[in-house]
Amino acid sequence: MRAGRGIGEWFRVINLERVLFLLHRITGVYLVLYIFPRPYLILLYGSWEEALKLDMTPIGKLLAAFFVFSILLHGINGLRIMLVELGVIKGWPVRDPIKPTPALRASKANWLMVVLTVLGTIIGTAIGTYLVLYGAETWP
């Protein structure tokens, strides 16, 4: 009997918890890769103003919009994970030693947090993208 199925085990049972956890990892990596090279760009270009010219290009604006999306999704999903870990929105464990299943069963509180996560991410991304593309001066 094999101990595991390798990377295929990750995709054997795809549920909402696994998708949100995957998005949490991806946005976390993106945030690190977006934030930490910034000081080196300043050193490379010689001044902050020269480094910001990269952000004024269409690719720079797209990366900044995805940065805002990543901050919102990572933060709101992190709050959801904290509430699950604290037991506030914890589901009932469903474990079977023969046939492993996801640990959390869906509950109304879990779905409420998922809906709030999605709505907060969409609204925050829309506002952040508007500010990135058009500037704070045009904000109503």
N, C-alpha and C positions, 0 to 999 in steps of 0.2 A: 504494500500500500504506500503510495507516495505521500510525502508530507504536505506538499502544496502544488499548485498548478501554475506557479510563476505569475507573469503579468496578466495572463488570462483570468486569473482569480479576481483581479480588480474589476473586471467587466462582467463577471458571471451573473451577479444580481445588481442591476442598476436601479437605484431608487433616488429619491430626492436628497436624502442625507449625503449620499456619495457624490452626487452632482454638485451640491453646495460646498462640500469639502474640497472637491477638485477645483472649483472656482476660487475658493479661499486660498488655496496653494498658488494658483496661477497669478492671482492679483497680488499676493504677497511677494512673489518673485519679481513681478513687473515693478512694483513700488520700489523695491531695493535697486533694481537695475535703472530706474528712472532717476532716483534721488541721489544715489552715491556718486555717479560720475559728474554731477554738476560742478563741484569745486574744481575738478580737473579741467573742465571746459573753460572756466574762467582763467586758469593758469595757461591753458593752451592758446586762447584768443587774446589774452593780455588785459582785458577789462570786462566788467559785467555787461556793459552795453553791447560789446561785440559778441559776447556769448548769447545774448538775448536775440540777436538777429536770426539765429537758428530757429528760435521759437516762433518767429513771424512767418516762416515758410509754411506751405500747406501741410507738409509732413509733420512739422513741429506742432502745428495746431491740432492735428489728428492725435499725435502722441500725448499732448496736453489734455485733450478731451478724454482719451482713454485713461489718463492718470486720474482725472476727477472721478470717472466711473469706478476705477479700481479702489480709490480711497473710500468711496461710499459703500460699494459692495463689501469690501474687506472689513470696514468698520461695523456696518450693520450686521453682517453675518457673524462677526466676532462677538457682538452682543448676544446674538441668538445662541451661539455656542456656549457662551458663559451661562446663559439662563438654563440651557440643557444640563450643563455640568453641575449647576447649583440645585437642580431638581425642580425648578420653577415650572418648566414646560416639559418635564421628563415623561416619556411614554412608558408603557409597560414592557419589560424585557420579554423577548420572545426568543428563547434559545432551545435548540434541539441538538444534542451531541452527534446525532447521526447526520442530520441535514441542517447545516448552519443557515440561519436566516438573519436579516438585519436586526440589530439590537433594539431599535426603537419602533414601536407601533405608532401609527399616525393618531394624533389626538387633535381636538379643536384648537387648543393653544398652540400646537406646532403649526397648524395651517394658518392661524392668525399671524404668527411670527413670519412665516414664509411670505404671506401676502404683504405684510408691512415691509419686509426686506425688499421685495420686488418693487413696490410702489415708491418707497424711499429712494431706491437706486435710480428708478426711471425719472422721478421728479428732480432729484439732485443732479443727475447727469444732464438733464435738459437745461437746468439753470446754469450749471457749471460750463456746459458747452456754449451757451449763449454768451456768457461772460468772457470766455476765451476767444470766441470768434468776433464779437462786437465790442468788447470792452465794458468796463463798469460805468462809463459815462453815459451809455445808452440805456442802462437799466431803468425800467419805469419807476 
